[in-house]
Amino acid sequence: MIVREFRPQDLKTVLKIERESFADPYPAHLLRDIYNLGAGFLVAQEDGRVVGFIIFWIRFEDEGHIISLAVDKDYRRQGVGAELVRTAIGIFEKFHIKNIKLEVRAKNRGAINFYRALGFSEEKVIANYYEDGEDAVVMRMDFHSEGDSPYGHEY
């Protein structure tokens, strides 16, 4: 598996993964806009096929934000998502980010446990965050000093 930058020709496959992963998927135009605005947008590729993606950006001067992470249903629980997150963390480290945040549906215990295993902790709950009224759990990873990531990757 390789992790590489998203290319516009990946959009069709990314949309398929997005739609099978989320009840309220991002539309194609929004994913294109996020990409065009310069957000981090990586894909995982296995045997020439895109099997997952992560979208992230620097929200404030020293805060990273993971916007979306999804993996093709046939490739879940094989380390694809973890490698995408680790790669994004490595990129954040290059920009001296002090913390990374993300939101996850409060009922999605699998995702919460996944992020916990990667070193994130639950920060707070935001009521009625999602369009359907479900709450979000804000998860956070802090770096206390330069190079304080649990991964120590150079990307």
Contacts in CASP RR format, 6 or more apart in sequence:
PFRMAT RR
TARGET T0000
AUTHOR 0000-0000-0000
METHOD contacts of the structure
MODEL  1
MIVREFRPQDLKTVLKIERESFADPYPAHLLRDIYNLGAGFLVAQEDGRV
VGFIIFWIRFEDEGHIISLAVDKDYRRQGVGAELVRTAIGIFEKFHIKNI
KLEVRAKNRGAINFYRALGFSEEKVIANYYEDGEDAVVMRMDFHSEGDSP
YGHEY
1 44 0 8 1.000
1 45 0 8 1.000
1 46 0 8 1.000
1 51 0 8 1.000
1 80 0 8 1.000
1 83 0 8 1.000
2 44 0 8 1.000
2 45 0 8 1.000
3 42 0 8 1.000
3 43 0 8 1.000
3 44 0 8 1.000
3 45 0 8 1.000
3 83 0 8 1.000
3 84 0 8 1.000
3 87 0 8 1.000
4 42 0 8 1.000
4 43 0 8 1.000
4 45 0 8 1.000
5 40 0 8 1.000
5 41 0 8 1.000
5 42 0 8 1.000
5 43 0 8 1.000
6 14 0 8 1.000
6 35 0 8 1.000
6 40 0 8 1.000
6 41 0 8 1.000
6 42 0 8 1.000
6 43 0 8 1.000
6 53 0 8 1.000
8 32 0 8 1.000
8 35 0 8 1.000
10 43 0 8 1.000
10 50 0 8 1.000
10 53 0 8 1.000
11 28 0 8 1.000
11 31 0 8 1.000
11 32 0 8 1.000
13 49 0 8 1.000
13 50 0 8 1.000
14 31 0 8 1.000
14 43 0 8 1.000
14 50 0 8 1.000
14 52 0 8 1.000
14 53 0 8 1.000
15 25 0 8 1.000
15 28 0 8 1.000
15 31 0 8 1.000
16 72 0 8 1.000
17 50 0 8 1.000
17 51 0 8 1.000
17 52 0 8 1.000
17 53 0 8 1.000
17 70 0 8 1.000
17 71 0 8 1.000
17 72 0 8 1.000
18 25 0 8 1.000
18 26 0 8 1.000
18 31 0 8 1.000
18 53 0 8 1.000
18 68 0 8 1.000
18 70 0 8 1.000
19 25 0 8 1.000
20 72 0 8 1.000
20 73 0 8 1.000
21 70 0 8 1.000
21 71 0 8 1.000
21 73 0 8 1.000
22 70 0 8 1.000
23 132 0 8 1.000
24 130 0 8 1.000
24 131 0 8 1.000
24 132 0 8 1.000
26 34 0 8 1.000
26 68 0 8 1.000
31 55 0 8 1.000
34 41 0 8 1.000
34 55 0 8 1.000
34 67 0 8 1.000
35 41 0 8 1.000
38 57 0 8 1.000
39 55 0 8 1.000
39 56 0 8 1.000
39 57 0 8 1.000
39 67 0 8 1.000
40 54 0 8 1.000
40 55 0 8 1.000
40 56 0 8 1.000
40 57 0 8 1.000
40 88 0 8 1.000
40 91 0 8 1.000
41 53 0 8 1.000
41 54 0 8 1.000
41 55 0 8 1.000
42 53 0 8 1.000
42 54 0 8 1.000
42 84 0 8 1.000
42 87 0 8 1.000
42 88 0 8 1.000
43 50 0 8 1.000
43 52 0 8 1.000
43 53 0 8 1.000
44 50 0 8 1.000
44 51 0 8 1.000
44 52 0 8 1.000
44 53 0 8 1.000
44 71 0 8 1.000
44 75 0 8 1.000
44 80 0 8 1.000
44 81 0 8 1.000
44 83 0 8 1.000
44 84 0 8 1.000
45 51 0 8 1.000
46 75 0 8 1.000
46 80 0 8 1.000
50 72 0 8 1.000
51 71 0 8 1.000
51 72 0 8 1.000
51 74 0 8 1.000
51 75 0 8 1.000
51 80 0 8 1.000
52 70 0 8 1.000
52 71 0 8 1.000
52 72 0 8 1.000
52 75 0 8 1.000
52 80 0 8 1.000
52 81 0 8 1.000
52 84 0 8 1.000
53 68 0 8 1.000
53 69 0 8 1.000
53 70 0 8 1.000
53 84 0 8 1.000
54 66 0 8 1.000
54 68 0 8 1.000
54 69 0 8 1.000
54 81 0 8 1.000
54 84 0 8 1.000
54 85 0 8 1.000
54 87 0 8 1.000
54 88 0 8 1.000
55 66 0 8 1.000
55 67 0 8 1.000
55 68 0 8 1.000
55 69 0 8 1.000
56 64 0 8 1.000
56 65 0 8 1.000
56 66 0 8 1.000
56 67 0 8 1.000
56 88 0 8 1.000
56 91 0 8 1.000
56 92 0 8 1.000
56 100 0 8 1.000
57 64 0 8 1.000
57 65 0 8 1.000
57 67 0 8 1.000
58 64 0 8 1.000
58 65 0 8 1.000
58 92 0 8 1.000
58 95 0 8 1.000
58 97 0 8 1.000
59 65 0 8 1.000
59 101 0 8 1.000
62 96 0 8 1.000
62 97 0 8 1.000
62 98 0 8 1.000
62 99 0 8 1.000
63 97 0 8 1.000
63 98 0 8 1.000
63 99 0 8 1.000
63 100 0 8 1.000
63 101 0 8 1.000
64 92 0 8 1.000
64 97 0 8 1.000
64 99 0 8 1.000
64 100 0 8 1.000
64 101 0 8 1.000
65 100 0 8 1.000
65 101 0 8 1.000
65 102 0 8 1.000
66 85 0 8 1.000
66 88 0 8 1.000
66 100 0 8 1.000
66 101 0 8 1.000
66 102 0 8 1.000
67 102 0 8 1.000
69 81 0 8 1.000
69 84 0 8 1.000
69 85 0 8 1.000
69 102 0 8 1.000
71 80 0 8 1.000
71 81 0 8 1.000
71 84 0 8 1.000
72 80 0 8 1.000
81 114 0 8 1.000
82 114 0 8 1.000
82 117 0 8 1.000
82 118 0 8 1.000
85 115 0 8 1.000
85 118 0 8 1.000
86 118 0 8 1.000
86 151 0 8 1.000
86 153 0 8 1.000
87 153 0 8 1.000
87 155 0 8 1.000
88 100 0 8 1.000
89 100 0 8 1.000
89 141 0 8 1.000
89 149 0 8 1.000
89 151 0 8 1.000
89 153 0 8 1.000
90 149 0 8 1.000
90 151 0 8 1.000
90 152 0 8 1.000
90 153 0 8 1.000
90 154 0 8 1.000
90 155 0 8 1.000
91 155 0 8 1.000
92 100 0 8 1.000
93 143 0 8 1.000
93 147 0 8 1.000
93 149 0 8 1.000
93 152 0 8 1.000
93 153 0 8 1.000
94 155 0 8 1.000
96 146 0 8 1.000
97 143 0 8 1.000
98 142 0 8 1.000
98 143 0 8 1.000
99 140 0 8 1.000
99 141 0 8 1.000
99 142 0 8 1.000
99 143 0 8 1.000
100 120 0 8 1.000
100 140 0 8 1.000
100 141 0 8 1.000
101 123 0 8 1.000
101 138 0 8 1.000
101 139 0 8 1.000
101 140 0 8 1.000
102 115 0 8 1.000
102 120 0 8 1.000
102 138 0 8 1.000
102 139 0 8 1.000
103 126 0 8 1.000
103 129 0 8 1.000
103 136 0 8 1.000
103 137 0 8 1.000
103 138 0 8 1.000
103 139 0 8 1.000
104 111 0 8 1.000
104 112 0 8 1.000
104 115 0 8 1.000
104 136 0 8 1.000
104 137 0 8 1.000
104 139 0 8 1.000
105 111 0 8 1.000
105 130 0 8 1.000
105 134 0 8 1.000
105 135 0 8 1.000
105 136 0 8 1.000
105 137 0 8 1.000
106 125 0 8 1.000
106 134 0 8 1.000
106 135 0 8 1.000
106 136 0 8 1.000
106 137 0 8 1.000
107 134 0 8 1.000
112 122 0 8 1.000
112 137 0 8 1.000
112 139 0 8 1.000
115 139 0 8 1.000
116 122 0 8 1.000
116 139 0 8 1.000
118 141 0 8 1.000
119 141 0 8 1.000
119 150 0 8 1.000
120 139 0 8 1.000
120 140 0 8 1.000
120 141 0 8 1.000
121 139 0 8 1.000
121 140 0 8 1.000
121 141 0 8 1.000
122 137 0 8 1.000
122 138 0 8 1.000
122 139 0 8 1.000
122 140 0 8 1.000
123 138 0 8 1.000
123 139 0 8 1.000
123 140 0 8 1.000
124 137 0 8 1.000
124 138 0 8 1.000
125 135 0 8 1.000
125 136 0 8 1.000
125 137 0 8 1.000
125 138 0 8 1.000
126 135 0 8 1.000
126 136 0 8 1.000
126 138 0 8 1.000
127 135 0 8 1.000
128 134 0 8 1.000
128 135 0 8 1.000
129 135 0 8 1.000
129 136 0 8 1.000
130 136 0 8 1.000
143 149 0 8 1.000
END
